[in-house]
Amino acid sequence: MTQARLVRRALNRPAVVVRFFWHLPRNILIAVLKLYRRFISPIYGQVCRFFPSCSAYALEAITVHGAVKGTWYAARRIVRCHPWNAGGLDPVPSPVHVHWDDPSKVPFIVQLNHPDHFLAVQAETQSRPAA
Amino acid sequence: MDFLQTILTPFEWLVSMIMVLFHDGLTYIGLPAASGVTWTLSIIGLVLVIRGALIPVFVKQIKAQRGMQALQPDMKKLQAKYKGKTDQLSRQAMAQEQMGLYKEHGTNPFSACLPMLIQMPFFFSLFRVLSGVAKANASGKGIGAMSPDQVAQFDHATIFGAPLSAAFLPQLQGGDLSVAVVVLSLIMIIAMIASQFITQKQIMSKNMSEEAMQGPFMKQQKMMLYVLPLVFGIGGVNFPIGVLIYWTTTNIWTMGQQFFVIRRMPTPGSPAYKEYQKRREAKGLPLLGASKKAVVAEVEELPAPKLQRNQPQRKNRKKK
């Protein structure tokens, strides 16, 4: 039993290592964006003409789509965010398969950027035990 | 690092170009070419060019803020809808609906991310130009549009005895700290903190609507009032005098701009706006509304209170 588990863990370890390095660029970018949103963004206050704001958009895009595609989406959004654009709602393009049913498994930034959906889910789960 | 270099090279070129142009112009009108004063004025010139180029953006933003009055009724409804809902998701939902409203009315009070982001490479390239001057001079090279001669000039340029390319902390570590650099750095750090304080206090006490005063934005502003001096302090001891001149000047510009906005184009619903309307009333000008139609309506209402005659009062009457 314990031996089998050890073998399995040894087999799993390369996968863990590979996954760590595979996601490293994405996670570095996420950390940088979170630091920006926490410490630098408040200096300027809100300037963005869109919902979600550019940094929230970038954070979701990179979290959901990964470093390469996410950066591409984010760069295109920043170029769009100039004074002569009307602004408004501009959500991150969703990937083909979206699993938004269980909020506990959805990254927080995705929830913040799609408040309508997750408020509805919240209301549903709260009303269920009462029914 | 190389990637950063590639991005910053054109900006470095532009920054050095503008400074060289100002420097040439100032020498032409008789200022000494090698003087630190001339180079300091060139840095200030750079600030004027960058902030001046951003004026159209600023004016557009102010105009959009005037247009905000048209959507006040809708905004009030929205605020009523989310009253008392302070959880993050509800706040986000409100922000989302607010953005939808702006789009619907074709007005947006925010100036967008690009103008803010575009200033960053300029700042970084100025930092790189100033901190690269000593090295480039030693190897006899130019920087961007600056010729080797000008680089040598810049490297030796001093203002009140402090070299423009010298910084507090690096000097301290090098063990050759000069009094002029310390004093000048401290003066500019204090000037930056003071101008920031004044700007933010002005916004918070005068140019925010009552709704915004209670929002999370206010909390953030209050926090920044104490975080920013720290940023200036840390930056101030690390950055060369030249960069501090840039930073201080741009801060003072922001402060001046803010004074102008509060005086002439205040946010609707803020204390400054009420004062502004009072001043207009005193001058007999029509009150500002969202559209011409609203102005006409307000003008018709205006003479009404004057029908009631003020009781004449003795000037030296005792006050209770």
HADDOCK unambig.tbl for C-alpha pairs under 7 A between the chains (distance, minus, plus):
assign (segid A and resid 42 and name CA) (segid B and resid 220 and name CA) 6.56 0.50 0.50
assign (segid A and resid 43 and name CA) (segid B and resid 224 and name CA) 6.34 0.50 0.50
assign (segid A and resid 47 and name CA) (segid B and resid 110 and name CA) 4.91 0.50 0.50
assign (segid A and resid 47 and name CA) (segid B and resid 111 and name CA) 5.44 0.50 0.50
assign (segid A and resid 47 and name CA) (segid B and resid 112 and name CA) 5.09 0.50 0.50
assign (segid A and resid 47 and name CA) (segid B and resid 113 and name CA) 5.94 0.50 0.50
assign (segid A and resid 48 and name CA) (segid B and resid 110 and name CA) 5.98 0.50 0.50
assign (segid A and resid 48 and name CA) (segid B and resid 111 and name CA) 6.80 0.50 0.50
assign (segid A and resid 48 and name CA) (segid B and resid 112 and name CA) 4.48 0.50 0.50
assign (segid A and resid 48 and name CA) (segid B and resid 113 and name CA) 5.37 0.50 0.50
assign (segid A and resid 49 and name CA) (segid B and resid 108 and name CA) 6.65 0.50 0.50
assign (segid A and resid 49 and name CA) (segid B and resid 110 and name CA) 5.51 0.50 0.50
assign (segid A and resid 49 and name CA) (segid B and resid 111 and name CA) 6.98 0.50 0.50
assign (segid A and resid 49 and name CA) (segid B and resid 112 and name CA) 5.24 0.50 0.50
assign (segid A and resid 50 and name CA) (segid B and resid 99 and name CA) 6.67 0.50 0.50
assign (segid A and resid 51 and name CA) (segid B and resid 96 and name CA) 5.72 0.50 0.50
assign (segid A and resid 51 and name CA) (segid B and resid 99 and name CA) 6.26 0.50 0.50
assign (segid A and resid 78 and name CA) (segid B and resid 113 and name CA) 6.77 0.50 0.50
assign (segid A and resid 78 and name CA) (segid B and resid 114 and name CA) 6.71 0.50 0.50
assign (segid A and resid 81 and name CA) (segid B and resid 112 and name CA) 5.37 0.50 0.50
assign (segid A and resid 81 and name CA) (segid B and resid 113 and name CA) 5.66 0.50 0.50
assign (segid A and resid 81 and name CA) (segid B and resid 114 and name CA) 6.08 0.50 0.50
assign (segid A and resid 82 and name CA) (segid B and resid 112 and name CA) 5.09 0.50 0.50
assign (segid A and resid 82 and name CA) (segid B and resid 113 and name CA) 6.41 0.50 0.50
assign (segid A and resid 82 and name CA) (segid B and resid 114 and name CA) 5.33 0.50 0.50
assign (segid A and resid 83 and name CA) (segid B and resid 57 and name CA) 6.47 0.50 0.50
assign (segid A and resid 83 and name CA) (segid B and resid 111 and name CA) 5.56 0.50 0.50
assign (segid A and resid 83 and name CA) (segid B and resid 112 and name CA) 5.47 0.50 0.50
assign (segid A and resid 86 and name CA) (segid B and resid 103 and name CA) 6.37 0.50 0.50
assign (segid A and resid 86 and name CA) (segid B and resid 106 and name CA) 6.70 0.50 0.50
assign (segid A and resid 86 and name CA) (segid B and resid 108 and name CA) 6.96 0.50 0.50
assign (segid A and resid 87 and name CA) (segid B and resid 103 and name CA) 6.48 0.50 0.50
assign (segid A and resid 88 and name CA) (segid B and resid 99 and name CA) 4.97 0.50 0.50
assign (segid A and resid 88 and name CA) (segid B and resid 100 and name CA) 5.46 0.50 0.50
assign (segid A and resid 88 and name CA) (segid B and resid 102 and name CA) 6.75 0.50 0.50
assign (segid A and resid 88 and name CA) (segid B and resid 103 and name CA) 5.07 0.50 0.50
assign (segid A and resid 89 and name CA) (segid B and resid 99 and name CA) 6.45 0.50 0.50
assign (segid A and resid 89 and name CA) (segid B and resid 100 and name CA) 6.25 0.50 0.50
assign (segid A and resid 112 and name CA) (segid B and resid 89 and name CA) 5.94 0.50 0.50
assign (segid A and resid 112 and name CA) (segid B and resid 92 and name CA) 6.24 0.50 0.50
assign (segid A and resid 115 and name CA) (segid B and resid 89 and name CA) 5.38 0.50 0.50
assign (segid A and resid 115 and name CA) (segid B and resid 90 and name CA) 6.95 0.50 0.50
assign (segid A and resid 115 and name CA) (segid B and resid 92 and name CA) 6.04 0.50 0.50
assign (segid A and resid 115 and name CA) (segid B and resid 93 and name CA) 5.11 0.50 0.50
assign (segid A and resid 116 and name CA) (segid B and resid 93 and name CA) 6.21 0.50 0.50
assign (segid A and resid 119 and name CA) (segid B and resid 89 and name CA) 6.75 0.50 0.50
